């Protein structure tokens, strides 16, 4: 319910200083500002050369805090409690998740737990939609933006999140 609100998702995203955790990522990972990574090609170019990522100057803690507070006020809430991020046990790099939740605490006063689950239990929760926030690897079967973005198409079998936007 809470995360169906665009303002909540924006505030959480905007409050993350991606440069702060980039050194904690594995060698093959980089901070992301968009769903389609720079390694994906289109028209023999990096997709990010053709379609830029989010303007990184938009990532300001003040605007994130303002958006967050506006959501709380308009919904008569003092805080959002009891939220957990589920992570599969096989996930190899939990440090950046801890860093992000710390930034949420520092910037928004949003406290969120991390629950590491055995892979089978994690997959069951993902399939049933029984989670608040989940760390989930999105990939494509071929090197094209459509392969990544098809994970969010309403009628796609890859859209296990139930995302729909008319």
C-alpha positions in Angstrom: 0.0 0.0 0.0 2.7 2.5 1.0 4.9 1.8 -1.9 2.2 2.2 -4.5 2.6 5.9 -3.8 4.9 7.5 -6.3 6.1 10.1 -3.7 7.3 7.4 -1.4 9.3 5.7 -4.1 10.7 9.0 -5.3 11.8 10.0 -1.8 13.5 6.7 -1.2 15.3 6.8 -4.5 16.3 10.5 -4.2 17.7 10.1 -0.7 20.3 7.6 -1.8 23.8 9.0 -2.4 24.9 6.4 -5.0 28.5 7.7 -4.9 28.6 6.8 -1.2 28.2 3.1 -1.8 29.9 2.7 -5.2 33.1 1.5 -3.5 31.2 -1.2 -1.7 29.9 -2.8 -4.9 31.6 -5.7 -6.6 33.9 -5.0 -9.6 31.1 -5.8 -12.1 28.5 -3.4 -10.5 28.1 0.3 -10.7 25.6 2.7 -9.2 22.4 2.9 -11.3 20.2 5.9 -12.0 18.0 4.0 -14.4 16.7 0.4 -15.1 18.5 -0.1 -18.4 22.3 -0.4 -17.7 24.9 1.3 -19.8 26.2 -2.0 -21.2 23.0 -2.6 -23.1 23.3 -1.7 -26.8 20.9 -0.2 -29.3 21.7 0.9 -32.9 25.3 -0.2 -32.2 25.7 2.3 -29.4 25.3 2.2 -25.6 21.6 2.7 -24.8 22.7 5.4 -22.3 24.3 7.4 -25.2 20.9 7.5 -26.8 18.7 7.8 -23.7 20.4 9.5 -20.7 20.0 8.4 -17.2 18.2 10.5 -14.6 19.8 13.9 -14.2 22.1 13.2 -11.2 21.7 16.8 -10.0 18.1 15.8 -9.0 19.5 13.6 -6.2 19.3 16.1 -3.4 18.6 15.1 0.2 16.5 18.2 0.8 14.0 17.4 -1.9 13.8 13.8 -0.8 13.0 14.9 2.7 10.4 17.4 1.5 8.7 14.8 -0.6 8.8 12.3 2.3 7.4 14.7 4.8 4.6 15.8 2.4 3.6 12.2 2.0 3.5 11.7 5.8 1.5 14.9 6.4 -1.0 14.2 3.6 -1.6 10.7 4.9 -1.7 11.6 8.6 1.3 9.5 9.4 4.2 10.2 11.7 6.4 7.4 10.2 6.3 4.3 8.2 7.1 1.3 10.4 7.5 -2.5 10.1 9.0 -2.6 6.6 11.6 -5.2 5.6 13.7 -5.7 2.6 13.9 -9.4 1.6 17.2 -10.6 0.2 18.0 -14.1 -1.1 20.6 -16.0 0.9 22.6 -16.5 -2.3 23.0 -12.8 -2.8 26.8 -12.0 -2.5 27.0 -8.3 -1.7 24.7 -7.3 1.2 26.9 -4.3 2.3 25.4 -1.9 -0.1 21.9 -2.8 1.1 23.0 -1.9 4.7 24.4 1.4 3.4 21.2 2.3 1.6 19.0 1.5 4.6 21.4 3.7 6.7 21.0 6.6 4.3 17.2 6.2 4.5 17.5 6.4 8.3 19.8 9.4 8.2 18.0 11.3 5.4 14.3 10.4 6.0 14.2 8.9 9.5 12.8 5.8 7.7 13.8 2.6 9.5 13.8 -0.6 7.5 14.9 -4.1 8.4 16.8 -6.5 6.2 15.6 -10.2 6.1 17.9 -12.7 4.4 15.8 -15.7 3.3 16.7 -19.2 2.0 16.4 -18.9 -1.8 13.4 -21.2 -2.0 11.5 -19.1 0.6 12.6 -15.9 -1.0 11.3 -17.1 -4.5 8.0 -18.2 -2.9 7.6 -14.7 -1.4 8.5 -13.0 -4.7 6.0 -15.2 -6.7 3.2 -14.5 -4.2 4.0 -10.8 -3.8 4.4 -11.3 0.0 7.0 -8.6 0.6 7.4 -4.9 1.1 10.7 -4.3 -0.7 12.8 -7.0 -2.4 16.3 -7.1 -3.9 15.8 -8.7 -7.2 18.1 -9.0 -10.2 16.6 -7.9 -13.4 18.2 -9.1 -16.6 17.4 -9.6 -20.2 17.8 -12.6 -22.5 19.4 -10.6 -25.2 21.4 -7.3 -25.4 18.6 -4.8 -26.1 16.7 -2.4 -24.0 13.4 -4.1 -24.9 14.7 -7.3 -23.2 15.1 -5.4 -19.9 12.0 -3.3 -20.1 9.8 -6.3 -21.0 10.1 -7.3 -17.4 7.7 -4.5 -16.6 5.2 -5.1 -19.4 1.7 -5.8 -17.9 1.1 -9.0 -19.9 4.6 -10.3 -19.8 5.3 -13.6 -18.1 8.6 -12.0 -16.8 6.5 -9.3 -15.0 6.4 -11.2 -11.7 6.1 -8.0 -9.8 2.6 -7.3 -11.1 3.6 -3.9 -12.4 1.0 -2.2 -14.5 0.9 1.3 -15.9 -1.7 2.3 -18.5 
